[in-house]
Amino acid sequence: MRVPVKMEYELGELTEERLREMGARCVGETLDMEYYYDTESFQLASTQTWLNQHEGKWGLILAQAQDITPSESEETKKSEEQKSNMAASSSQEREQPGSHPEKRSTADSENLTSKREVQSKSSDDIAAGSAYTELNDPRSIMMHITKCLQLPLTQAEVQKMTMKNFLRMTQIQIYDSWMGSRSIKYSMPGGFMLALERNYRTPTVASSVFLSMDADVLNISSELERMDRLHKDLGLKPKASLHS
């Protein structure tokens, strides 16, 4: 009879190198990505409006001073976490693996630099505590962008459009992305599994490593000793206490 055993540690400086040496095999990877959208000339950000997509859900952050219709107002809510993430991700460069789905040419890089300047300037207002609202309903988002860009679209026409078609028509595209977290699962010799989790939202917190196995109940002591030897061989550190 076997029971699952799982222990949590902190990533060591040599852990990833040791994983390769031990022949660990990657069996899964999960990325928590957030994408930012705008026009080529950065029209949305220049009017203090930011469009983003996270986990398949859309969000449009805008200054509360902007006019919103009653229907849009019903779909709005305060989003302090979103505002702080937007401010942090826009005010500084992030160089992370897979941070952008496409390669850029030199001209694209120069264009992105100018976009970041506009974004950073507007983000200072968010960080300073200016009042902002977030729209989450795709129809309300499309209607507000229609007003923002002064597009010749009626409400009836917008209601029939998908977000994908709307973005294509308005030439709004991904200009940047940010990885919030990354989880990688490894299969290891001896029946062990290891999950490495990095949270980029709190870079000062060490990455977590979860070591697990299905232990033989009749030999639980020796099984735990095997796990203890493995965590030392991998250079894993004991998980720091939240109160330390």
VOBA-1610 file (N, C-alpha, C; in pm, whole numbers, padded with zeros to 5 digits, always signed):
BEGIN
Met+00084-00119+00000Met+00000+00000+00000Met+00088+00125+00000Arg+00052+00221-00085Arg+00130+00344-00096Arg+00044+00466-00067Val+00108+00567-00009Val+00038+00693+00020Val+00122+00807-00037Pro+00056+00915-00083Pro+00131+01028-00137Pro+00198+01109-00026Val+00324+01142-00047Val+00400+01225+00046Val+00453+01346-00031Lys+00435+01464+00025Lys+00476+01587-00044Lys+00543+01681+00054Met+00660+01732+00016Met+00734+01826+00099Met+00766+01952+00019Glu+00764+02066+00088Glu+00792+02193+00021Glu+00927+02247+00065Tyr+01003+02297-00034Tyr+01135+02354-00009Tyr+01149+02484-00087Glu+01266+02548-00069Glu+01300+02664-00151Glu+01408+02624-00251Leu+01402+02685-00368Leu+01497+02654-00474Leu+01640+02693-00432Gly+01734+02602-00454Gly+01874+02630-00425Gly+01946+02683-00548Glu+02064+02739-00528Glu+02140+02798-00639Glu+02177+02694-00745Leu+02201+02569-00704Leu+02246+02466-00797Leu+02139+02363-00830Thr+02017+02385-00782Thr+01911+02285-00799Thr+01885+02251-00945Glu+01869+02352-01029Glu+01835+02326-01169Glu+01948+02253-01242Glu+02072+02285-01207Glu+02186+02214-01266Glu+02186+02068-01221Arg+02155+02046-01093Arg+02151+01908-01041Arg+02038+01828-01106Leu+01927+01893-01134Leu+01816+01825-01200Leu+01860+01770-01335Arg+01933+01852-01410Arg+01982+01806-01542Arg+02079+01690-01526Glu+02167+01701-01427Glu+02266+01595-01406Glu+02200+01462-01367Met+02088+01471-01293Met+02020+01350-01247Met+01926+01291-01353Gly+01914+01360-01466Gly+01829+01307-01572Gly+01681+01333-01550Ala+01648+01441-01477Ala+01506+01476-01457Ala+01443+01509-01592Arg+01319+01468-01609Arg+01249+01488-01736Arg+01130+01581-01716Cys+01125+01690-01795Cys+01013+01784-01786Cys+00887+01718-01842Val+00780+01716-01761Val+00657+01651-01804Val+00539+01748-01811Gly+00565+01875-01783Gly+00456+01972-01790Gly+00505+02111-01753Glu+00443+02212-01814Glu+00479+02350-01785Glu+00354+02437-01795Thr+00334+02524-01696Thr+00220+02615-01696Thr+00271+02758-01682Leu+00228+02845-01774Leu+00267+02985-01770Leu+00145+03071-01741Asp+00160+03164-01649Asp+00055+03261-01619Asp+00094+03391-01687Met+00038+03414-01807Met+00077+03528-01888Met-00031+03636-01889Glu+00015+03760-01897Glu-00076+03873-01914Glu-00031+03949-02039Tyr-00126+03978-02128Tyr-00094+04043-02255Tyr-00152+04183-02258Tyr-00076+04275-02320Tyr-00119+04415-02330Tyr-00139+04452-02477Tyr-00248+04523-02503Tyr-00288+04554-02640Tyr-00300+04705-02661Asp-00270+04748-02783Asp-00291+04887-02822Asp-00277+04897-02973Thr-00302+05015-03027Thr-00282+05038-03170Thr-00134+05064-03196Glu-00098+05068-03321Glu+00041+05091-03358Glu+00090+05228-03307Ser+00002+05327-03304Ser+00040+05461-03257Ser+00010+05482-03109Phe-00029+05376-03041Phe-00051+05379-02896Phe-00163+05475-02855Gln-00273+05471-02930Gln-00383+05565-02908Gln-00453+05544-02774Leu-00468+05418-02732Leu-00540+05393-02608Leu-00464+05449-02487Ala-00336+05417-02476Ala-00258+05463-02361Ala-00248+05615-02358Ser-00246+05678-02475Ser-00235+05824-02479Ser-00360+05891-02424Thr-00471+05815-02416Thr-00594+05868-02356Thr-00620+05808-02218Gln-00512+05755-02156Gln-00520+05692-02024Gln-00619+05576-02023Thr-00601+05489-02123Thr-00683+05369-02136Thr-00590+05253-02168Trp-00607+05140-02095Trp-00518+05025-02113Trp-00600+04898-02128Leu-00572+04825-02235Leu-00642+04699-02263Leu-00548+04582-02236Asn-00597+04485-02159Asn-00515+04368-02127Asn-00599+04242-02127Gln-00530+04129-02137Gln-00597+03998-02132Gln-00518+03908-02038His-00590+03845-01945His-00526+03757-01848His-00614+03635-01826Glu-00558+03517-01848Glu-00632+03391-01834Glu-00760+03392-01917Gly-00752+03447-02038Gly-00865+03449-02128Gly-00968+03557-02101Lys-00948+03634-01994Lys-01043+03738-01957Lys-00988+03876-01994Trp-01077+03963-02041Trp-01037+04096-02086Trp-01059+04200-01977Gly-00973+04301-01979Gly-00989+04412-01885Gly-00949+04541-01954Leu-01025+04646-01931Leu-00994+04778-01986Leu-00988+04876-01870Ile-00870+04924-01840Ile-00851+05020-01731Ile-00855+05160-01789Leu-00934+05248-01729Leu-00947+05384-01780Leu-00963+05483-01666Ala-00925+05606-01691Ala-00940+05711-01590Ala-01088+05732-01563Gln-01125+05746-01436Gln-01266+05763-01401Gln-01322+05893-01454Ala-01232+05984-01492Ala-01279+06112-01546Ala-01342+06094-01684Gln-01313+05981-01749Gln-01369+05956-01881Gln-01519+05930-01869Asp-01589+05966-01975Asp-01734+05944-01978Asp-01761+05797-02006Ile-01847+05737-01922Ile-01891+05600-01947Ile-02043+05597-01942Thr-02101+05515-02029Thr-02245+05504-02034Thr-02295+05426-01914Pro-02426+05438-01880Pro-02481+05362-01768Pro-02456+05212-01780Ser-02466+05157-01903Ser-02444+05014-01921Ser-02300+04977-01891Glu-02206+05065-01926Glu-02067+05040-01897Glu-02041+05050-01748Ser-02108+05146-01683Ser-02088+05165-01539Ser-02127+05041-01461Glu-02230+04970-01506Glu-02276+04850-01435Glu-02172+04740-01440Glu-02084+04744-01541Glu-01987+04637-01557Glu-01852+04670-01494Thr-01839+04789-01433Thr-01710+04830-01379Thr-01693+04787-01234Lys-01568+04780-01191Lys-01537+04752-01052Lys-01396+04802-01023Lys-01367+04828-00898Lys-01233+04870-00858Lys-01139+04751-00871Ser-01017+04774-00914Ser-00921+04665-00928Ser-00783+04713-00887Glu-00758+04722-00756Glu-00632+04774-00706Glu-00514+04686-00747Glu-00533+04553-00744Glu-00426+04463-00782Glu-00390+04481-00928Gln-00493+04495-01014Gln-00469+04513-01156Gln-00394+04644-01182Lys-00434+04750-01109Lys-00370+04879-01129Lys-00223+04874-01090Ser-00192+04810-00978Ser-00054+04803-00933Ser+00029+04716-01027Asn-00030+04605-01076Asn+00042+04520-01171Asn+00071+04595-01300Met-00028+04672-01347Met-00011+04748-01470Met+00098+04852-01454Ala+00097+04920-01339Ala+00197+05024-01313Ala+00336+04965-01305Ala+00348+04851-01235Ala+00479+04789-01217Ala+00532+04735-01347Ser+00445+04668-01425Ser+00491+04604-01547Ser+00522+04705-01656Ser+00464+04827-01647Ser+00482+04926-01752Ser+00597+05020-01723Ser+00632+05040-01597Ser+00732+05139-01561Ser+00874+05087-01571Gln+00890+04955-01592Gln+01026+04901-01604Gln+01028+04785-01701Glu+01146+04760-01758Glu+01163+04651-01854Glu+01164+04518-01780Arg+01100+04416-01840Arg+01106+04281-01784Arg+01163+04190-01891Glu+01272+04127-01863Glu+01332+04032-01956Glu+01315+03894-01897Gln+01210+03821-01938Gln+01183+03688-01887Gln+01167+03593-02004Pro+01190+03463-01979Pro+01174+03366-02088Pro+01033+03370-02142Gly+01019+03378-02276Gly+00887+03375-02338Gly+00808+03500-02311Ser+00874+03614-02287Ser+00802+03736-02251Ser+00728+03796-02368His+00757+03755-02491His+00682+03806-02606His+00669+03695-02709Pro+00548+03676-02764Pro+00526+03564-02854Pro+00589+03580-02991Glu+00637+03698-03029Glu+00690+03719-03161Glu+00825+03789-03153Lys+00911+03764-03254Lys+01038+03834-03262Lys+01014+03971-03324Arg+01090+04070-03277Arg+01073+04205-03328Arg+01192+04244-03416Ser+01166+04326-03518Ser+01273+04383-03597Ser+01326+04504-03524Thr+01433+04568-03578Thr+01489+04687-03515Thr+01386+04798-03510Ala+01311+04814-03620Ala+01207+04918-03623Ala+01101+04890-03518Asp+01063+04763-03502Asp+00963+04728-03400Asp+01014+04762-03262Ser+01143+04737-03236Ser+01200+04765-03105Ser+01197+04915-03075Glu+01228+04996-03176Glu+01224+05141-03157Glu+01082+05188-03130Asn+00986+05127-03200Asn+00847+05163-03181Asn+00802+05126-03041Leu+00845+05007-02993Leu+00808+04963-02859Leu+00865+05057-02754Thr+00987+05108-02778Thr+01048+05201-02684Thr+00964+05325-02667Ser+00915+05381-02780Ser+00830+05499-02772Ser+00699+05468-02703Lys+00649+05347-02724Lys+00526+05307-02658Lys+00546+05299-02507Arg+00661+05244-02468Arg+00689+05232-02324Arg+00698+05369-02258Glu+00749+05468-02333Glu+00759+05602-02277Glu+00620+05659-02247Val+00527+05640-02339Val+00389+05685-02317Val+00327+05608-02203Gln+00348+05473-02205Gln+00290+05387-02102Gln+00345+05423-01964Ser+00477+05445-01956Ser+00540+05476-01829Ser+00489+05607-01773Lys+00473+05705-01858Lys+00424+05836-01814Lys+00284+05824-01756Ser+00199+05748-01825Ser+00062+05730-01776Ser+00059+05644-01651Ser+00152+05548-01640Ser+00156+05460-01524Ser+00193+05536-01398Asp+00268+05645-01412Asp+00302+05727-01296Asp+00175+05780-01230Asp+00074+05812-01313Asp-00053+05860-01257Asp-00122+05751-01177Ile-00115+05625-01227Ile-00176+05514-01154Ile-00105+05494-01021Ala+00029+05492-01027Ala+00106+05471-00906Ala+00084+05582-00805Ala+00055+05704-00855Ala+00035+05819-00766Ala-00103+05814-00699Gly-00184+05718-00738Gly-00313+05702-00671Gly-00430+05768-00742Ser-00414+05799-00871Ser-00525+05858-00945Ser-00641+05759-00951Ala-00763+05810-00969Ala-00883+05726-00969Ala-00900+05659-01104Tyr-00905+05526-01103Tyr-00922+05450-01225Tyr-01033+05346-01207Thr-01093+05309-01320Thr-01202+05212-01323Thr-01164+05102-01422Glu-01219+04983-01401Glu-01193+04874-01494Glu-01322+04819-01551Leu-01325+04804-01684Leu-01435+04738-01753Leu-01393+04594-01779Asn-01484+04500-01757Asn-01452+04358-01775Asn-01540+04290-01880Asp-01654+04349-01910Asp-01744+04288-02008Asp-01695+04321-02149Pro-01672+04219-02236Pro-01619+04244-02370Pro-01701+04344-02451Arg-01834+04338-02440Arg-01918+04433-02516Arg-01895+04576-02468Ser-01888+04594-02337Ser-01864+04728-02282Ser-01725+04778-02321Ile-01628+04686-02322Ile-01492+04723-02361Ile-01490+04770-02506Met-01554+04693-02595Met-01556+04731-02736Met-01627+04863-02758Met-01737+04886-02686Met-01811+05012-02701Met-01725+05129-02656His-01653+05113-02545His-01572+05225-02496His-01455+05252-02590Ile-01393+05148-02643Ile-01283+05167-02738Ile-01335+05234-02865Thr-01455+05198-02906Thr-01517+05261-03022Thr-01526+05411-03003Lys-01569+05454-02882Lys-01577+05597-02852Lys-01438+05658-02845Cys-01346+05585-02782Cys-01209+05635-02761Cys-01140+05664-02894Leu-01156+05571-02989Leu-01090+05583-03119Leu-01178+05653-03222Gln-01299+05693-03178Gln-01393+05763-03266Gln-01420+05682-03394Leu-01457+05557-03373Leu-01482+05468-03485Leu-01627+05481-03533Pro-01652+05465-03663Pro-01787+05477-03718Pro-01866+05347-03701Leu-01882+05302-03577Leu-01955+05179-03549Leu-02075+05208-03461Thr-02188+05145-03491Thr-02306+05161-03408Thr-02303+05056-03297Gln-02385+05077-03195Gln-02391+04981-03084Gln-02438+04845-03134Ala-02532+04844-03228Ala-02583+04719-03283Ala-02473+04642-03356Glu-02387+04713-03428Glu-02278+04648-03499Glu-02176+04589-03401Val-02147+04662-03295Val-02052+04614-03194Val-02106+04491-03124Gln-02235+04489-03095Gln-02296+04377-03025Gln-02282+04246-03101Lys-02269+04255-03234Lys-02260+04134-03316Lys-02116+04087-03335Met-02019+04166-03288Met-01879+04134-03313Met-01816+04055-03200Thr-01724+03969-03236Thr-01641+03903-03134Thr-01523+03993-03105Met-01460+03974-02990Met-01344+04055-02955Met-01232+04035-03058Lys-01214+03913-03105Lys-01109+03885-03203Lys-01130+03966-03330Asn-01253+03967-03381Asn-01283+04042-03503Asn-01272+04192-03481Phe-01313+04237-03361Phe-01306+04379-03328Phe-01160+04425-03327Leu-01072+04347-03266Leu-00930+04384-03259Leu-00869+04387-03399Arg-00908+04290-03482Arg-00854+04287-03618Arg-00899+04410-03695Met-01027+04447-03682Met-01080+04560-03755Met-01017+04692-03710Thr-00993+04705-03578Thr-00937+04829-03525Thr-00785+04832-03527Gln-00725+04721-03573Gln-00578+04707-03581Gln-00513+04723-03443Ile-00584+04673-03343Ile-00528+04666-03207Ile-00459+04531-03193Gln-00335+04532-03143Gln-00258+04409-03137Gln-00175+04403-03009Ile-00120+04286-02983Ile-00032+04270-02867Ile+00095+04350-02889Tyr+00131+04434-02792Tyr+00257+04505-02801Tyr+00354+04461-02692Asp+00305+04393-02591Asp+00393+04345-02484Asp+00321+04238-02404Ser+00398+04163-02326Ser+00339+04061-02239Ser+00424+04048-02114Trp+00365+03993-02012Trp+00434+03979-01884Trp+00399+03845-01822Met+00502+03775-01775Met+00480+03645-01712Met+00462+03663-01562Gly+00344+03633-01511Gly+00318+03648-01368Gly+00375+03534-01286Ser+00367+03413-01340Ser+00422+03296-01269Ser+00450+03185-01369Arg+00533+03090-01325Arg+00570+02978-01411Arg+00585+02854-01325Ser+00524+02745-01368Ser+00532+02619-01295Ser+00581+02509-01389Ile+00688+02439-01348Ile+00744+02331-01429Ile+00743+02203-01347Lys+00695+02094-01406Lys+00691+01965-01338Lys+00794+01870-01399Tyr+00868+01802-01311Tyr+00971+01708-01354Tyr+00941+01569-01300Ser+00969+01469-01383Ser+00966+01329-01339Ser+01110+01288-01314Met+01136+01226-01197Met+01272+01193-01159Met+01288+01043-01134Pro+01410+00994-01149Pro+01436+00852-01119Pro+01400+00820-00974Gly+01356+00697-00951Gly+01321+00656-00815Gly+01176+00682-00780Gly+01096+00724-00879Gly+00953+00746-00852Gly+00921+00882-00793Phe+01014+00977-00799Phe+00990+01111-00744Phe+00935+01205-00851Met+00856+01301-00805Met+00809+01410-00889Met+00852+01541-00824Leu+00890+01637-00905Leu+00931+01767-00853Leu+00860+01877-00930Ala+00801+01972-00857Ala+00734+02087-00919Ala+00805+02214-00876Leu+00850+02291-00973Leu+00919+02417-00947Leu+00826+02532-00981Glu+00799+02618-00883Glu+00706+02729-00903Glu+00774+02862-00877Arg+00771+02949-00979Arg+00826+03083-00967Arg+00714+03185-00975Asn+00712+03280-00882Asn+00612+03387-00882Asn+00683+03519-00908Tyr+00668+03571-01030Tyr+00737+03694-01068Tyr+00670+03819-01011Arg+00548+03801-00958Arg+00481+03917-00898Arg+00547+03959-00768Thr+00609+03863-00700Thr+00682+03892-00577Thr+00824+03838-00592Pro+00908+03910-00669Pro+01043+03861-00700Pro+01133+03846-00578Thr+01099+03909-00467Thr+01182+03896-00348Thr+01160+03765-00275Val+01051+03695-00308Val+01020+03566-00245Val+01085+03454-00324Ala+01156+03365-00255Ala+01226+03255-00322Ala+01127+03161-00391Ser+01171+03104-00503Ser+01087+03008-00576Ser+01064+02884-00490Ser+00944+02829-00501Ser+00908+02710-00423Ser+00932+02583-00504Val+00972+02478-00434Val+00992+02348-00496Val+00913+02245-00414Phe+00829+02167-00481Phe+00750+02064-00415Phe+00800+01928-00460Leu+00851+01852-00365Leu+00904+01719-00392Leu+00802+01617-00343Ser+00763+01524-00428Ser+00658+01429-00390Ser+00690+01288-00440Met+00623+01191-00377Met+00637+01051-00416Met+00522+00971-00356Asp+00498+00853-00411Asp+00402+00760-00352Asp+00483+00664-00265Ala+00477+00684-00134Ala+00563+00609-00041Ala+00498+00478+00002Asp+00582+00377+00019Asp+00539+00246+00068Asp+00512+00259+00219Val+00387+00238+00259Val+00349+00256+00399Val+00429+00163+00491Leu+00457+00041+00445Leu+00528-00055+00529Leu+00676-00020+00547Asn+00725+00069+00462Asn+00866+00111+00474Asn+00875+00264+00474Ile+00782+00325+00546Ile+00770+00471+00542Ile+00897+00541+00589Ser+00965+00486+00688Ser+01087+00550+00740Ser+01196+00556+00634Ser+01218+00443+00566Ser+01322+00440+00463Ser+01282+00526+00343Glu+01152+00534+00315Glu+01104+00617+00205Glu+01130+00765+00233Leu+01104+00806+00358Leu+01128+00944+00396Leu+01279+00975+00396Glu+01358+00876+00430Glu+01503+00894+00425Glu+01550+00915+00281Arg+01488+00842+00188Arg+01522+00859+00046Arg+01489+01001+00000Met+01373+01050+00043Met+01333+01185+00005Met+01427+01289+00065Asp+01469+01264+00189Asp+01560+01357+00256Asp+01695+01361+00185Arg+01745+01245+00142Arg+01872+01241+00070Arg+01861+01315-00063Leu+01746+01296-00130Leu+01727+01360-00260Leu+01724+01512-00246His+01654+01563-00144His+01644+01709-00130His+01782+01770-00102Lys+01867+01694-00032Lys+02003+01742-00006Lys+02088+01735-00132Asp+02072+01627-00209Asp+02148+01614-00333Asp+02110+01724-00433Leu+01986+01767-00428Leu+01940+01871-00518Leu+01976+02012-00469Gly+02027+02021-00348Gly+02062+02151-00293Gly+01942+02235-00255Leu+01829+02169-00226Leu+01709+02241-00185Leu+01725+02296-00044Lys+01661+02410-00019Lys+01670+02473+00112Lys+01540+02452+00189Pro+01547+02443+00322Pro+01424+02433+00401Pro+01336+02555+00376Lys+01206+02534+00373Lys+01113+02644+00350Lys+01117+02741+00467Ala+01143+02868+00437Ala+01150+02969+00543Ala+01013+02992+00603Ser+01009+03009+00734Ser+00882+03034+00802Ser+00831+03172+00769Leu+00698+03186+00760Leu+00637+03315+00731Leu+00661+03413+00845His+00690+03360+00962His+00707+03447+01079His+00852+03475+01110Ser+00945+03417+01029Ser+01087+03437+01057Ser+01133+03571+01002
//
